[in-house]
Structure formats: structure tokens, C-alpha cells
Amino acid sequence: MKNFGISIVARIFIGYVVIIIFLSAAILFFSFQATRRHYVKNLTGELENLGLVLRVDLAPLLEAGDWGELDSLVKDLGEETQTRITVITPDGVVRADSRSDPAGMENHAGRPEIARALEGFRGRSRRYSATLHEEMLYLAVPVASGEKLLGVVRLSLFLKDINLLLASLKRSILLPMTGLVIAASILAALLLSRAQARPIMALAEAARKVGAGDYDVEVSIQANGELKELQDSFNLMTARIRESFAEISRQKEFLDRVIALIREGLLVIDREGKITLRNRGLAEVGGLETVPGTDYRDAIRDPILRGFIDRCREEKSGGAVEVSFGANPYWARASYDRDGDVLVVVFHDLAEMKKLEEMKKKFLVDISHEMRTPLTAIRGYTETLREEAGPGQQKHLEIIAGHTDRLMRIVEDLLLISRLEEAGTLNPEPLGLTGLARRTLEAFRPRLEEKGVEIRLEAPDREIEIAADPEKLERVLFNLLDNAANHTEAGSIACRIRRDGDRAVITIEDTGGGIAAEHLPRIFERFYVADRARTRKPGGTGLGLAIVKEIVLLHRGTINIESTPGKGTRVSVSLPLRADA
């Protein structure tokens, strides 16, 4: 910080020194120029006055043409006045000169000051003298007698005398005074620089502390104007930062507590593949030795989970997968944040869910078995009562018999679903889909023709064969066609069979009332009842589509349903072909 402060002082001080030196040099330069012009002007005036006086004495000799006397007089006057005097006639010939022999001098008519004087004006010029080899100041005055121009008297001085005078003035007066002024100014600049830098240094020091994490710093400087505003703004900024960090700290502590209380395991992986966050629940997930800052590939040993995370990071998307660590099953659900470029994985413990599911299956199987005997007895006694009852009681006994049969079918369907969920319940064999579909459709034809509904089969000429359990696959077609027949009062029902790559696709399409979009995601759930437009048929169990889905999944197939209310429903089942098909 000290070096930074010295740098600020030095910058301000150097700036002042540069300005002082520049101004001092400019003042000296212009002072010398002004002094020189002043002296030259004074000398010019003196020469002019001398010329006016001399022309009175020189006019008679010029008019008489006595050049010898004229030259002698000019030399005497030049010696007395320490001035070079030259007399020139109107034709430019030099007739007298105080320093040189006029006979050896060239014609002066072309000299600017002479030419000006020959026009009747005073002429002035400053130039180098070819005769004396010195820089000279010239002043020419016309000499006349009445209206007649007799000649010109020119007076000149050496400019080196002026330069010597100015040099003496510079050494004795200007330079010492300038040096004293510069020294005083530099001292004042140093003191002023330090005074100006002190508030800036204080603000810089405070900023350094804030950058280091000390937000309690407060600046107090003796300053006004912009610096005072800067001080107040800085103090307000640090106060706001303190409040913001306090709020952020409170929110972070709250968030840490919430994350710690989450029972599910939480794992956050950044864009570099480093583990940045984990919660306490993750420690209970066996087989995951995760430490913040380590690469997830080193921390996660399970190949299924590691491959799942690799795919999510590569595709920048989420997903879910079931993984097991020892005997503990978990449902790992991943979400990808594109803005933060991080992957969040949550581990749900499936042990309790699996246990509950097993209990539910066992309960359904047990209760189904237990209900068989009393339902069989009820149905038997109902049939006996129907044989002995009178006409008024037959209606009630028929209702009892109908509901008993429905309960029996529910029991049978529940037992079927339980068997389907067990492993190894399939008896696959080569099966032709066209023949199976034709036989199943024929069972529905009389019923549909009664309602005026057309039923048709659309299949290729060549049989499409798959490896499937004929009994269970017939149950799939039967349930789908039964649903279509129950909810189609007019129009048609079509069963289409086609080949799509290495899979066979069976499509059942009807023109019935259709299903609302919000019911489609749950349509395969057990006992789920859609809207009233597709209410369950009398005697139905509500398990038909659930059984269909279980059988399709057992055959490693997929099922998809599309429906538009008022237009109909299309269900597509995709099954793998035989390996040699």
C-alpha cells in the first residue's frame, strides 16, 4: 500500500513539476523576446532621432557634391556617436561611410531600407551585413532640400551589442529569479501533491481491506466537494455490502440446514466433473465415497451410475435410472442446469417402496385368493335362489349375480397381474400376428355389426411373425378391441399390422368419443377412471389396460396411446420381431 501511495504522490508531483517547468520556460522565452523587441524599438527610435539631426548637417554637403568633406564629416560623427553612418545619393551610390571606404562599396539602391527612404519615407530593416560580416539594425532617413531629394543617410548598429546586453540581463536578473520561483513552486507542488494524495491513499487502503474481506472499514477524511461525495458513497457501499453479506450468510446457513435435513442423497457435479456439494443423506447411500473437490469418476464405482452421469453431462439433459448398492436399491434422478453448467443428482431410497410394493402384491394375491371362496359361494347360492324365487325377486338376484361376476373377474385380473409381474411367466413361441388378429376380430364382429360399426383388418400379405406367448398376446388384442368396441357407437374400428425395421407394430384405431389429454398419462394405471365420456362399462374391472401394459413390457415391447375427444383413439403396440425373421 505504501508503494501505491508514493506512486500517487509522485504522479501528482511530477504533473505539477512538468507544468511549472513548461510555464517557466514559456515565461522566460516570451520575456526575452519582449525585452529584445523593446530594446530594438528604443534603439530604432534613437537612430531615427540621430538621423533627423544629422541630415541637417549633411544636406549642404550633399547639395554641393563635396564628397570628400562629406566622408570626413561622417567618419567623425560615427566615431563620436559609436554608430555606423552611411550616406547614399538617389542613384544608390555610397558617397560616405563611417566604417569603410565608400569607393569600394557596391550600389545600395536595392537595400530595402534605402529603397524605402528614396520614396520619401523612413526605412527600417535588420539583416546580415556583407561588408562588416555582422548582423545589423538599419534605419534610413531621406535628406531633402525643399522638394528635391538629395540623398539618404543610413544609420546602423550591431545587434550583437543587444544580444550581449540581454545575456547579461539573463544572467544577473531573470535566471536567478526564475530559479527561485521554480524552487518555491516545486516545494509547494510537493506539499500540495501529498495533501491531495492523502484522501486517495486512505480510500485505496480502505478498498484493499474490503477486497480482503473486511467490510467493517469506514473512511473518514478531511475533504470537501467530489472527495467528500466519494467518501460518503464508499461508506454507503460498504454498509450495503455488510448487509448483503449478512443476508447471504443467513440464507446460506438456512439452505445448508435444509439440505442437511433432506433424507434423500444429494450430489452436485460442476462443469469440470468435480463434486461441489453433497448432503448428509448421501453418506447413507452405500458405495458412494464422495468428497467435495474430487472427480466423480474416482468417487463413483458403480458402472451403471457412472455411465448414466456421463450420458447426462454429454447430452446436457436430465434423466433417471435405478441403481443398487449391495442389497439397497435407489432411484437416481438427475437434472441438468444449463445456465450454471452443473448436474444435480438426487438418490431416492427404494427399499421401503420395494417393501411396500411387495406387501401390496402379497396383499392383492392373498385377498384375491381369500375372496374366491366366498364369491363362489355367493354365486352358487344366487343361482339356487334364482331357480326358486318368484318373478318379483328375479331382478334383485340378477343384480347380485352381475356384481358377483364382476368381483370374480376383478379377482381373476388381479391374480393375472400378479403372475405377470413375476419372472419367468412367459411361454414364447413363433406366432403369426395376422392370423391372431383375424381370429380375435371375428369374436367382436357380430357385436359390432349389431351397432352398425365397421370392423376391419389391414395387414400385409406376408405373415409377420414374432416370438410371443399366444395366450397373453391374444389377451392384449382382446382387451384393446374390447375397449374400442365399448366406446364406439358409430363409425369403424381398424386393426393394422405392419413392420417397422426390426419391430412389428399393431395399431387399434377407433372413431369413438376419445379421451381428454389430461387423462392419457394415467390411462394405464390400475382402476384409473377417465372422464365420463369413457366411463367404465358395466361389469368392467378397470384393469384391462394395466394388464395390456404388463404383457407388452414382458415381451420387451412399448405401448403408446393417442386420442382426440370427439374423434377417436389410436393405441400402438410395438414388439420385437423374431431373431430369424
JOKAMO-V888699 format. One record per pair of residues at least 4 apart in sequence whose C-alpha atoms are under 6 Angstrom apart, sorted by the first residue. I is the first residue (numbers start at 1). J is the second residue. D is the distance in Angstrom with one decimal. If there is no record, write none. Layout:
i=I j=J d=D
i=I j=J d=D
This chain:
i=5 j=201 d=5.5
i=6 j=10 d=5.9
i=9 j=13 d=5.9
i=9 j=193 d=5.5
i=9 j=194 d=5.6
i=9 j=197 d=5.7
i=10 j=14 d=5.8
i=12 j=193 d=5.4
i=13 j=189 d=6.0
i=13 j=190 d=5.6
i=13 j=193 d=5.4
i=16 j=189 d=5.9
i=18 j=22 d=6.0
i=20 j=24 d=5.9
i=21 j=25 d=6.0
i=27 j=31 d=5.8
i=30 j=34 d=6.0
i=32 j=36 d=6.0
i=37 j=41 d=6.0
i=40 j=44 d=6.0
i=47 j=51 d=6.0
i=55 j=59 d=5.7
i=55 j=143 d=5.7
i=61 j=65 d=5.9
i=61 j=66 d=5.5
i=61 j=70 d=6.0
i=67 j=95 d=6.0
i=71 j=96 d=4.2
i=74 j=98 d=5.4
i=75 j=98 d=4.0
i=78 j=82 d=5.5
i=78 j=83 d=5.0
i=78 j=84 d=5.5
i=78 j=85 d=5.9
i=78 j=98 d=5.4
i=83 j=157 d=6.0
i=84 j=98 d=5.5
i=84 j=155 d=5.7
i=84 j=156 d=5.2
i=85 j=97 d=5.6
i=85 j=98 d=5.3
i=85 j=154 d=5.7
i=85 j=155 d=4.7
i=86 j=96 d=5.6
i=86 j=97 d=4.3
i=86 j=153 d=5.8
i=86 j=154 d=5.0
i=87 j=94 d=6.0
i=87 j=95 d=5.7
i=87 j=96 d=5.1
i=87 j=152 d=5.7
i=87 j=153 d=4.5
i=88 j=92 d=5.7
i=88 j=93 d=5.5
i=88 j=94 d=4.4
i=88 j=95 d=5.7
i=88 j=151 d=5.6
i=88 j=152 d=5.1
i=89 j=93 d=5.6
i=89 j=151 d=4.1
i=90 j=151 d=5.0
i=92 j=107 d=5.2
i=92 j=108 d=4.8
i=92 j=109 d=4.0
i=93 j=107 d=5.1
i=94 j=102 d=5.5
i=95 j=102 d=5.7
i=96 j=102 d=5.4
i=97 j=102 d=5.8
i=109 j=115 d=6.0
i=111 j=115 d=6.0
i=113 j=123 d=4.1
i=113 j=124 d=5.0
i=113 j=125 d=5.9
i=113 j=140 d=5.7
i=116 j=121 d=5.8
i=116 j=123 d=5.0
i=117 j=121 d=4.7
i=117 j=122 d=5.2
i=117 j=123 d=5.3
i=117 j=140 d=5.9
i=117 j=141 d=5.7
i=117 j=142 d=5.1
i=120 j=142 d=5.9
i=122 j=140 d=5.8
i=122 j=141 d=5.0
i=123 j=139 d=5.7
i=123 j=140 d=4.9
i=124 j=138 d=5.6
i=124 j=139 d=4.6
i=125 j=138 d=5.3
i=126 j=136 d=5.8
i=126 j=137 d=4.6
i=126 j=138 d=6.0
i=127 j=135 d=5.5
i=127 j=136 d=5.6
i=128 j=134 d=5.6
i=128 j=135 d=4.1
i=128 j=136 d=5.9
i=129 j=133 d=5.2
i=129 j=134 d=5.4
i=129 j=135 d=5.9
i=135 j=159 d=5.8
i=136 j=157 d=5.6
i=136 j=158 d=4.7
i=136 j=159 d=5.4
i=137 j=156 d=5.2
i=137 j=157 d=5.3
i=138 j=155 d=5.9
i=138 j=156 d=4.4
i=139 j=154 d=5.6
i=139 j=155 d=5.3
i=140 j=153 d=5.7
i=140 j=154 d=4.1
i=141 j=152 d=5.7
i=141 j=153 d=5.5
i=142 j=152 d=4.5
i=143 j=150 d=5.5
i=143 j=151 d=5.2
i=143 j=152 d=5.4
i=144 j=148 d=5.4
i=144 j=149 d=4.3
i=144 j=150 d=5.0
i=169 j=173 d=5.7
i=170 j=174 d=4.8
i=170 j=175 d=5.6
i=171 j=175 d=5.8
i=174 j=178 d=5.9
i=175 j=179 d=6.0
i=181 j=185 d=6.0
i=185 j=189 d=6.0
i=188 j=192 d=6.0
i=189 j=193 d=5.8
i=193 j=197 d=5.9
i=197 j=201 d=5.9
i=199 j=221 d=6.0
i=209 j=214 d=5.3
i=210 j=214 d=4.9
i=210 j=215 d=5.3
i=215 j=238 d=5.9
i=215 j=242 d=5.9
i=218 j=235 d=5.7
i=223 j=227 d=5.9
i=223 j=228 d=5.4
i=224 j=228 d=4.8
i=241 j=245 d=6.0
i=245 j=249 d=5.9
i=248 j=252 d=6.0
i=251 j=255 d=6.0
i=252 j=256 d=5.9
i=256 j=260 d=6.0
i=260 j=279 d=5.4
i=260 j=280 d=5.3
i=263 j=281 d=5.1
i=264 j=281 d=5.4
i=264 j=347 d=5.5
i=264 j=348 d=5.4
i=265 j=281 d=4.4
i=265 j=282 d=3.8
i=265 j=346 d=5.6
i=265 j=347 d=4.8
i=266 j=278 d=5.4
i=266 j=279 d=5.5
i=266 j=282 d=5.8
i=266 j=345 d=6.0
i=266 j=346 d=4.8
i=267 j=277 d=5.9
i=267 j=278 d=4.7
i=267 j=344 d=5.8
i=267 j=345 d=5.1
i=268 j=275 d=5.9
i=268 j=276 d=5.7
i=268 j=277 d=5.0
i=268 j=343 d=5.8
i=268 j=344 d=4.6
i=269 j=273 d=5.7
i=269 j=274 d=5.5
i=269 j=275 d=4.6
i=269 j=276 d=5.8
i=269 j=342 d=5.6
i=269 j=343 d=5.1
i=270 j=274 d=5.5
i=270 j=342 d=4.5
i=271 j=341 d=5.4
i=271 j=342 d=5.7
i=273 j=295 d=5.6
i=274 j=293 d=5.5
i=274 j=294 d=5.4
i=274 j=295 d=4.5
i=275 j=292 d=4.9
i=275 j=293 d=5.3
i=275 j=294 d=5.7
i=276 j=292 d=5.1
i=276 j=293 d=5.9
i=286 j=325 d=5.7
i=287 j=325 d=5.9
i=288 j=300 d=5.9
i=289 j=299 d=5.6
i=290 j=299 d=5.2
i=296 j=300 d=5.8
i=303 j=307 d=5.8
i=311 j=315 d=6.0
i=312 j=316 d=5.5
i=312 j=317 d=5.2
i=312 j=318 d=5.8
i=317 j=336 d=5.2
i=318 j=334 d=4.8
i=318 j=335 d=4.3
i=318 j=336 d=5.3
i=319 j=333 d=5.9
i=319 j=334 d=5.2
i=320 j=332 d=5.5
i=320 j=333 d=4.2
i=321 j=331 d=5.9
i=321 j=332 d=5.3
i=322 j=330 d=5.8
i=322 j=331 d=4.6
i=323 j=329 d=5.9
i=323 j=330 d=5.3
i=324 j=328 d=5.5
i=324 j=329 d=4.2
i=324 j=330 d=5.9
i=329 j=350 d=5.4
i=329 j=351 d=6.0
i=330 j=348 d=5.4
i=330 j=349 d=4.7
i=330 j=350 d=5.1
i=331 j=347 d=5.7
i=331 j=348 d=5.0
i=332 j=346 d=5.7
i=332 j=347 d=4.6
i=333 j=345 d=5.6
i=333 j=346 d=5.3
i=334 j=344 d=5.6
i=334 j=345 d=4.3
i=335 j=343 d=5.9
i=335 j=344 d=5.3
i=336 j=343 d=4.6
i=337 j=341 d=5.4
i=337 j=342 d=5.4
i=350 j=354 d=5.7
i=353 j=357 d=6.0
i=356 j=360 d=6.0
i=359 j=363 d=5.9
i=362 j=366 d=5.9
i=363 j=367 d=5.9
i=364 j=368 d=5.8
i=365 j=415 d=6.0
i=367 j=371 d=5.9
i=368 j=411 d=5.1
i=371 j=375 d=6.0
i=372 j=376 d=5.9
i=378 j=382 d=6.0
i=385 j=389 d=5.6
i=389 j=393 d=5.9
i=406 j=539 d=5.1
i=410 j=541 d=5.3
i=426 j=469 d=6.0
i=427 j=469 d=5.0
i=428 j=467 d=5.5
i=428 j=468 d=4.2
i=428 j=469 d=4.3
i=429 j=467 d=5.1
i=429 j=468 d=5.5
i=430 j=466 d=5.8
i=430 j=467 d=4.7
i=431 j=465 d=5.3
i=431 j=466 d=5.4
i=431 j=467 d=6.0
i=432 j=464 d=5.7
i=432 j=465 d=4.5
i=433 j=437 d=6.0
i=433 j=464 d=5.9
i=445 j=449 d=5.9
i=448 j=453 d=5.1
i=449 j=453 d=5.6
i=453 j=490 d=5.3
i=453 j=491 d=5.4
i=453 j=492 d=5.1
i=454 j=492 d=4.4
i=455 j=492 d=5.7
i=455 j=493 d=4.8
i=455 j=494 d=5.8
i=456 j=494 d=5.1
i=457 j=494 d=6.0
i=457 j=495 d=4.9
i=458 j=496 d=4.6
i=459 j=496 d=5.8
i=459 j=497 d=4.9
i=466 j=577 d=4.6
i=466 j=578 d=4.7
i=467 j=578 d=5.4
i=470 j=474 d=5.9
i=474 j=478 d=6.0
i=476 j=548 d=5.0
i=478 j=482 d=5.9
i=479 j=544 d=5.8
i=481 j=485 d=6.0
i=484 j=488 d=6.0
i=487 j=512 d=5.5
i=488 j=512 d=4.1
i=491 j=511 d=5.7
i=492 j=510 d=6.0
i=492 j=511 d=6.0
i=493 j=509 d=5.7
i=493 j=510 d=4.4
i=494 j=508 d=5.8
i=494 j=509 d=5.2
i=495 j=507 d=5.7
i=495 j=508 d=4.7
i=496 j=506 d=5.8
i=496 j=507 d=5.1
i=497 j=505 d=5.8
i=497 j=506 d=4.8
i=498 j=504 d=6.0
i=498 j=505 d=5.4
i=499 j=504 d=4.6
i=500 j=504 d=5.9
i=502 j=577 d=5.8
i=503 j=575 d=5.5
i=503 j=576 d=4.4
i=503 j=577 d=5.1
i=504 j=574 d=5.7
i=504 j=575 d=5.3
i=505 j=573 d=5.6
i=505 j=574 d=4.5
i=506 j=572 d=5.7
i=506 j=573 d=5.1
i=507 j=571 d=5.6
i=507 j=572 d=4.4
i=508 j=570 d=5.7
i=508 j=571 d=5.3
i=509 j=569 d=5.7
i=509 j=570 d=4.3
i=510 j=568 d=5.4
i=510 j=569 d=5.5
i=511 j=567 d=5.6
i=511 j=568 d=4.1
i=512 j=568 d=4.5
i=513 j=565 d=5.7
i=513 j=566 d=4.6
i=513 j=568 d=5.6
i=514 j=563 d=5.4
i=514 j=564 d=5.2
i=514 j=565 d=4.1
i=514 j=566 d=5.5
i=514 j=568 d=4.4
i=514 j=569 d=5.3
i=515 j=563 d=5.5
i=515 j=565 d=5.3
i=516 j=565 d=5.8
i=519 j=530 d=6.0
i=524 j=545 d=5.3
i=524 j=546 d=4.9
i=525 j=546 d=5.8
i=526 j=543 d=5.3
i=526 j=546 d=5.6
i=527 j=542 d=4.5
i=527 j=543 d=5.8
i=552 j=557 d=5.1
i=553 j=557 d=5.3
i=557 j=574 d=5.4
i=557 j=575 d=4.5
i=558 j=573 d=5.9
i=558 j=574 d=5.2
i=559 j=572 d=5.7
i=559 j=573 d=4.5
i=560 j=571 d=5.8
i=560 j=572 d=5.3
i=561 j=570 d=5.8
i=561 j=571 d=4.4
i=562 j=569 d=5.9
i=562 j=570 d=5.2
i=563 j=568 d=5.9
i=563 j=569 d=4.2
i=564 j=568 d=5.7
